[in-house]
Amino acid sequence: MSGHHDDRNGFNAAKIRWFESLLEEQGVLAPGEVDDFLASYVKQSNPNNGARIVAKAWIDPTFRERLCADAPAAIRELELVDQAHGEATEEAHLIVVPNSPGKHNMIVCTLCSCYPLWLLGPSPSWYKSLWYRAEAVRNPRGVLREFGLELPEQTEITVWDSSSDMRYMVLPERPEGTDGMSEEELAGLVTRNGLIGVATV
Ligand code: FE
C-alpha cells in the first residue's frame, strides 16, 4: 500500500543491477539476458491460473477435495498456461488453504517475497514491503482493515508464512448469489488479492 514503502527495494535493485553488469563484463551473461528471462517468466505467470483453479473448486466438490489434499496433483488435471514451467518450479511446493465460514486465511513471506507467481501473476509491491511482512503476522486483522476488509470478531484468521520451499494460495469462499454462473464467469470474480487473502474473493 502507498505510505508503507520499503526503501531497501531501491537499494537492492541497484546492487542487483551492479552485479548483473559485472557478470555481463565477464561474459558470463549476454547483455539483456536477465531481462529477457524475466520478461518470459512474467509472461508465463498469470493470476488467471489461480482464478481458474478457484472456479473449478467452487463448482466441483471432488476437485476441491483433491486440491486441498494435494494441490500440485490436482492442478495438473487442468490445462493451464505454461504447465511445464509450473511443474518445474513453483507448483511442486504449493498448498491451497480454503476459507470457510468463520475461518479466513492470508499469505505472507516474512523473510522476503516468496509468492506463487505462476498462479497469481507478478506480486504487488506492498506484498514485498516491510510493513506488510511484519504487520501481517503481528496484526492481521489491522492489515485486512487497511485493505477495506472488516471480518467479524469471531472469524479465525490464519497467516501462512511462505518460503522458498513452500508457497500458499488462498481458496476464497464462493460468493452468495452466484449459483447460475458458468465456470468462466466465476473465474472472472476472483481477484489476485482474494488469492492472497486480503480480499474475500
Ligand atoms: Fe520470500
Residues whose N, C-alpha, C, O or C-beta is under 5 A from the ligand:
A	BS01	FE	C109 L111 C112 S113 C114 S162
